Amino acid sequence: MKEEYDFSNAVKNPYAKKLKQQITINLETDVVNFFKDMAASAGIPYQTLINLYLSDCMKNKRTLHLSWE
């Protein structure tokens, strides 16, 4: 290893703006299993699928409509 490295020609990380934030969220077991099954058939990790779904909701400005009976 060198004692010093020259970073004067370094390139910024193009993915730095797309960093993810780790959170803890409580989801029902059925919900997690649903996404795990769907992710398995799509061949991607289930957390990636949940993130894609939530990103789609955000980009399309979907809103939740609740009605309590």
Secondary structure, 3 states (H helix, E strand, C coil): CCCCCCCCCCCCCCCHHHCCCCCCCCCCHHHHHHHHHHHHHHCCCHHHHHHHHHHHHHHCCCCCCCCCC
